[in-house]
Amino acid sequence: MIIKTSVLASLLQAMPQLRPQVYFKASLTALSHAMEDLVLAGAEAQPLVIACFQRERFYRQEAHRYQRLAALTSQVYVLAAPETDFKNSSESYETVAFDPTDALSQEWHLVVIGQQYANCLICREKTTPVPDSNNSEIDPSRRFEGIWTFDRQVSNQAAELLLNRIKDYRPELAAKIEAAKSQYLNNSAVVSSGFNQISAHPDPFVERLVTYLQAGQYKLLKAYRSISTQQQRERLVNSITAAIRSSLNPDEILQVAVRELGQALGYCRCLIYRCKATDATAKISHEFLETDPRDGTILAPTLGQTWPLRDNCLFQDVVQRREPVYVEDTQTDLRINGTSDLGMVNSDRQALPHSQTPENSSTTSCNALKNLVEQFSIRSLLMVPVLYQGQLLGMVELHHCQAIPYRCQENELELLQAIATQIGAALIQAEAYANLQELNQQLEALDRTRSNLVAITGHELRTPLSTIRVCLESLATEPDMSLELRQVMLNTALADAERMRKLVEDFLTLSRLESGRVEWNLEPLSLNECIELALSHIRARHAEDNRPQIITQVPDDLPLVRADGEWLVETLAKLLDNACKFTNPQGQITISITSRDSSLLEVIVADTGRGIEPNRLEAVFDRFYQEEGALRRSTGGTGLGLAICRQIVKGWGGKIWADSAGKDQGSQFHFTVPIIPPAPDPKPSKAKTKGKRASK
């Protein structure tokens, strides 16, 4: 048999004037022992004793006492939910086993009634669990709600309810139960025995003892909560610290932090996103969502959403104060729904009244935030900045989305700020590691550059120097050398000297460009004239029978461009020179120009030569890049030409890139030049020719 009706509820329904109180387990244990000791002391012979234990294990702790009580009276009834061997029995006293799902499994009852006194304790355990209790069934801070009284009328009513419940469970005890009712619950028998209702009152010492126990239990519960909060804080800090030690990936660290915070604090939604004080928006990449307790559904996710920051008045308050901001009720907060400063939180974590808010608080309406509040059902909102040495690195947001607003506690703010500090240190550490990796990559690149430099300079300088030396020694030691041979020696020495000069010049040019020491003379230019100057340079350097055919497809009505004429000619000349080196004389080079938009022209130098592998299209612009290697190449050059072109194009704000279908498929080099808006009667300036690099 299973009875779902609570004895306490039945007692309060029968006697609505009663007002239940809250008792802790320790208080009920002391009261129960005091009531049992009154019987054991022999204050009255043959009293009625009815005890109800929630579980058999609780009964076993008191079984020896009830063996002693049974020796003093035959009217002892014990109820409990069986766990091992507890069962209905009539050995020393009556035992009544009820189902663990019965309402009695949540109740604690003890009734003692004699001819001269009556006492009852009728309680039901409160269903609200104590936070962070590892074992709620044996925790001394368990709380009960119920009645403890010496009032005989109340005790009789409680005894009758329990006796009826026992009769339902064990009908064979009906005669014994009726005899007990007649003997102990008959008011006329009590009056005839001289019982004085007025003189029946609890022992003042017991009252003081219970009061003391209750106060002690409240203090103990407060201490438990404090310890629990401290443990929670340490666990969160330790888990995030462990994440920092195990990973230097910022995303992994933030994911651990958002999960731990969301699970520990019980908010409906927890967000952590990276941002700076000057950011206009932030993208939500880390979120923890709690199941909606109202219907078990998951709240609307914010992952991937763009969060407004510049138009978010609360975010701007955090930026100004470098402190948390809390809104208890978004439906009434005037910063979200109007123009006010209510709800700010100062360094003491207290809500600031309107009259005490600092003058620099945001007082503008926050439409962007209001839209977020409505879209994601945010009722209470807490924002905690992630700071490192005063620099804003990110934000922790906690949302409460239930119907009733949530009031943030001081210890929660302290915990969140401690976690935010850890997150800030983790992000800085991760960034430092990432920067270190980048520096290592740069050092590796510099080391490769150094190796290339040694190889190239060793080859490019030693070879012409050897040739020049041989030629000069021959001229000096062979006075009888013919004039024709002398001229050959001189021409060879001059050619190799020019080769050395070109190498040194390229080194110096690239160094100036990379160090930013070039003074750019940006002016209106005609691309047609610059292309002609570059072609003149190529014709002077490459004999007609040794160079590919060069075709220009340049319209005559091109708009003027804004660039440095000297460097623009240099770029065109180097691209054409590069195309000539890697294209057979039977091949073809094409110069064309297209308009990308109203602000840029795109110059294309295409050839039918050797081509470039797709995975090397970006590498060709690196310093000292040589497709065949520094010492195995079949073409001359230093490997600096395209690197110089990239630095030049960047100087006027353009872009340069390469395309190729693959090896032996030709290649195309593109770069952009800004267009000058048309003006009345334009008078284009010719590209400077004096001191042109193209003329060298």
Buried (B, 14 or more C-beta within 10 A) or exposed (E): EEBEEBBBEBBBEEBEEBEBBBBBBBBBBBBBBBBBEBBBEEEBEEBBBBBBBBBBBBBBEBBEBBEEBBEBBEBBBBBBBBEEEBEBBEEBBBBBBBBBEBBBBBBBBBBBBBBBBBBBBBBBBBEEEBEEBEEEEEBBBBBBBBBBBBBBEBBBBBBBBBBEBBBEBBEEBEEBBEEBBEBBBEEEEBEEEEBEEEEBEBEEEBEEBBEEBBEEBEEBBEEBBEEBBEEBBEEBBEBBEEBBEEBBEBEBBBBBBBBBBBEBBEBBBBBBBBBEBEBEBBEBBBBBBBEBEEEEEEBEEBEEBEBBBEBBBBBBBBBEBEBBBBBBBBEEBBBBBEEBBBBBBBEEBEBBEEEEBEEEBBBEBBEBBBEBBEEBBBBBBBBBBBBBEEEBBBBBBBBBBEEEBBEBEEBBBEBBBBBBBBBBBBBBBBBEEEEEEEEEEEEEEEEEEEEBBEBBBEBBBEEBEEBBEBBEEBBEEEEEEEEEEBEBBEEBBEEBBEBBEBBEBBBEBBEBBEEEEBEEEBBBBBBBBBBBBBBBBBEEBBEEEEBBEBEEEEEEEBBBBBBBBBBBBBBBBBBBBBBBBBBEEEBBBBBBBEEEEEEBBBBBBBBBBBBBEEEEBEEBBBBBBBBEEBEEBEEEBBBBBBBBBBBBBEBBEBEBBBBBEEEEEBBBBBBBBBBBEEEEEEEBEEBBBEEBBBEE
